[in-house]
Amino acid sequence: MLDGIVWVFQQIGMSFLNFGQALSNPAAWLDWSDKQAIMRFIYYGGSSEFFFVVFTAFLILTAVGLWRNSVMWGAVRVLEGFANTVGRTFAWAGLIMVLQQIIIVFMQRIFVAASISVGIGAPLTKDVSWWAEELKFYNALVVTLCATYTFVQGGHVRVDLIYSKVSFHTKRIIDMVGSVIFMMPAAVLVWMYGWYFMWRHLMVPKPSATDTLEKLLLKSRAFRWNVETIGFSPNGFNGYFLFKILLITYAAMVFLQAIAFLYRSYLEWKEGPESEGKYLDKDSLGEGEEAYEGTH
């Protein structure tokens, strides 16, 4: 037990050195013309070193925020604003998905077309089945990139057995515990598994979570891009590697939202009920629709 605690503090201390080395020598992991740089990027993206750099940054921001609450409120506004901006942007994918489905039905059933072309000059021409399977991608955009936006807006379904019956301050404590015990660990686990899952569909030889940096550098000799372009049908959508990228993007956004939720819950707990919803940018159905707010 003691050894584990000592190891954690050692890693926190080493995170300053690791972060400094990454900033002082960016070509070592960002110069993707060098195969070894790619392997370093892959290794560190799913490594304990990267985790402790993020964890240490979180601890520092939290400590400063506890000292000056205005800093913590600023972090809440920035992180929630980021979630809202991304969510509101990619929510339009739902409309595109519906319109594309209507076009597909018309082209298949009325015009009996085998393919659909989009664009002027050099149009993108694909089989109808490709466009039909691409609808899954729009759905994935909405699910992964709008999840934190929906959370900020209070739109997720919540199974409530105790929460509604307790006091305001107890609710904020429950929210703080939930963000630390559930949201953050879940996001980290999804990232750790999704990171290597993504790279195994982008390159060969396939990296593994158990590979050391030295082993990955050896693998770099045989490195080549091998982006997944195999669909479920011969002429179907072949960009399934994008789903893997969305998976880790989702994990990163959930982790950031967990920080924002932790900070907001703490600040509302400290400042009292009058601070509930402070700086919260929630969507509105418009003037005269107040009775329907929160029911959609």
Sequence and secondary structure as in RCSB ss.txt:
>XXXX:A:sequence
MLDGIVWVFQQIGMSFLNFGQALSNPAAWLDWSDKQAIMRFIYYGGSSEFFFVVFTAFLILTAVGLWRNSVMWGA
VRVLEGFANTVGRTFAWAGLIMVLQQIIIVFMQRIFVAASISVGIGAPLTKDVSWWAEELKFYNALVVTLCATYT
FVQGGHVRVDLIYSKVSFHTKRIIDMVGSVIFMMPAAVLVWMYGWYFMWRHLMVPKPSATDTLEKLLLKSRAFRW
NVETIGFSPNGFNGYFLFKILLITYAAMVFLQAIAFLYRSYLEWKEGPESEGKYLDKDSLGEGEEAYEGTH
>XXXX:A:secstr
 HHHHHHHHHHHHHHHHHHHHHHH THHHH TTSHHHHHHHHHHHTSHHHHHHHHHHHHHHHHHHHH HHHHHHH
HHHHHHHHHHHHHHHTHHHHHHHHHHHHHHIIIIIS  SEEEESSSS EEEEHHHHHHHHHHHHHHHHHHSHHHH
HHTT S    SSGGGS HHHHHHHHHHHIIIIIHHHHHHHHHHHHHHHHTTTEES   TT  HHHHHHHGGG EE
      SSTTS   THHHHHHHHHHHHHHHHHHHHHHHHHHHHHHH GGGTTTT       TT GGGTT  
